C-alpha cells in the first residue's frame, strides 16, 4: 500500500508531498514549503521513518522546512547536483539516477529552466513530481532567481512529454493532473514545439480536495 499525502502552504500555495510505502514504513518528502506539524503528525500516524528530503529546486517556498524536517527526523536532504550548492546541507543526486528507499524507487529527472538544477522525481507506481517546471494548465517561469532560460524549459517539456499519458503529475503549486491532460489541454505546452505536444486524447487527472490533502492508498 502506497501512502501519498499533500500539504499546502496558505500563503505561497506551495505543495509538500509525503510519499511512503505503508507496509515497509519508509517515506520520502518532496519539497518542504508547507506547514510542518501536519507532516510530523502524518509520519507518526502512519508509523513512518523518513528516509529522504527531495528538493525540486532552491526557492524558499520549496525548501523553507528542510532544516527543521532534517533536524527532527534525521533524514538527509538531496538535490540535483547542479542545484545542491544552492540548497544548504543537500547531498547531490546525479541526473537520471535511480534511488531506492525501502520499496520506493525514484528516478531523478533534470527539468531545467525555472532553475538550472531543477529536478523532477518520478516515483514508480505513484507519479511524476514536477516542482515548478509544469503545473496543471501552466508552465513555470524562466526569469526568476537561478533561472536558466527558455531553451532549457523547452528541453524539460520534451522530457515531460516523453512520459506515458497516464502518468499522474503532482506539481509544486496547484492540483494534480496527468501527462495526457497537459499534452491535450495545456496552452503553454502547445506553444512549445516539442515532439508529441499536439492534441493527444484528454485524460482527466485525479480529483483532490483543497488544503491538506490526504490521498490515501494508491494502488
N, C-alpha and C positions, 0 to 999 in steps of 0.2 A: 504494500500500500504506500503510495506516494502522497506526501503532505505538501500542499502549496498554499501559502498564505501571503496576502499583500497588505502592506501598511502604508498609509498615505499621509504626508505632511499637510496640514491645513493651510499653511502659508505658501509654500513652494509648489504644492500639489505633486511633489516628487514621490516616487514609489520605492519602497524597500520590499524585497521578496525573501521569504523564508521557504526553502525547498528541502525536503527531508525524506528519507526512507523510514517510514513509520515502524517497520519491523526491526531493522538494524539499529535505529535510533541515531543515525548520522545525518547531520544537517549542514547546509551552507546558507549564507546570507548573500544576496546580490544587492549592492549599494546600501547606504545607511542614512539617507536623508529623510527620516520619518521619526515620530516619537518612539522611543526605545522601550519604555516599560511594557507595552503590549507585546513586544518581541520577546523580551525575557519571560513574560508570562506564558507565551506560546511554547517556548523551549521547555519550561518547567511542566506545563500541562501535558505535553506530548512525551516528556521524559527524553529529550533530545540532547545530544552532545554536538556542539557546533565545531565543525572541522575547518571552516574557511570563511573568510570575508572577501568576496569577489567584487572588484571595482570595475565599473564600466568606463569611468573617466574621472578626472581630477576635480571637477567642480564641487563646491561646498554643499550644494543641495543633493549630492550623491555620496559624499564622504564625511558629512558632518558628525556621524555617530561612530565612525570607525574606531577611534581610540577607546571610546567607552565600551564598545562591544568587545574589543580585544582585551581590555583590562579585566572585564567581568567574566569572560569565558575562556580566556587563554588562546582563542583562535587566531591564527596568523592572517595578516592582510595580504592580498595579492592584487596585482595589476599587470597589464601587458607590459613587456619590457620597456617599450618606448615611454609609457606613461608612469612607470614605477618611480622614477626620480622625482615626480611631482606629487606623489602620494606618500606622506610621511609613514615610514615603517613598512612599506609594501615590499613584498618579495616579487621578483619578476617572473612572469609567465612568457613562454615562447609562443610566437604566432602559430596557430594551428595545432598546438599540442593538445593532448587529451589527458586530463587529470581524473583520477578515480578516488572518491572519498566514500568509504563504505561500498554501497552498491550504486552510488550516483556517479555516472560517467559524464564528464563535462568537457566539451570541445571549446577551445578558446579561438574565436574568430576575430581577426582585425577588421574593424569597421571605422576607418579614419575619416576625417572631415570635420566633425564637431570639435574633436581634438585630434592631435596627430597619433596618439596612442589609444584611441577609443577602442574598446573591446565589446564584443557581444559574446554571450555564453549560451551555447546550445546544450541544454541538459537533456540527455537522451531519454525519451519516453515522457518528457514533460513539455518542452517547448524551447523557443528562442527568446532570450532576454536581450533587448536591443538598446537599452540605455536611452541616450538622446540622439541616436542615429536615425531611427524611424519610429514614428508614432502612428496610431490609428488615424488615417486620413491626413498625415502631415509628415514633414521631414525636418530633421534638426538643422539648426543654423550652422554656417561655416565662417562666422565673422567674430566669434567671441574669444575669450581667453584660451590660448593654446590651439586655436583652430588651424587646420592645415589646408583648407580650401575646398572649392567645389570639385576639382578633379579627383581628389581623394573621396569625397562624398559620392561621386559618380561610381567609382570602383566599389565602394561599400554597398551601394544599391544593387549593383550587379551581383555581388556576393550574396546578398539577402535574397534576391530573386532566383538564385540557383537552388534554394531550398524547396522541398515539396510544398505544393499549395496548401496541404492540410496541416502544415506545421503551425501550432499555436504560437502567438507572438505576445510577449509581455514587455511593454515599453517603460521607460523611465518616468513618464508622465502619462496620465490618462488610462483608459481601459484597454482590455485585451482585444486582439484581432487574430487574423491568420495571414500567412503569406499570400494565399489566393485572394483574400478580400482586398489586400493592399494592391496586389497586381491589377485587380479589376477596377478598383474604385479610388485609389489614392491619386489625386490630381498632380501632386508633386512628383510621384514616380512616373506618371505618364509624361511629364515634362522632361524627364531624364532619359535620353535614348539609350537604354540598356537592352541587351538580348532578353526576350521574354517579358518585357514591360507591358506591351499592349494586352488588353482585354481577355484574360483567362476567365473561366466561369466564376461567379461570385460564390464564396463560401462564408457565411456569416460566422464571426468569431464568438467565443463563449461569452455569456452574459454574466456580469458581475454587479453586485451592489456597490454603492459608493462607500466612502470612509474605509475603516479597517475591513479588509476583505479576507474572510476565511473560505478558501475554495474547497476545502475538504479533500477527500481521496481523489486521486487522478488515476484512472486505470487505462 
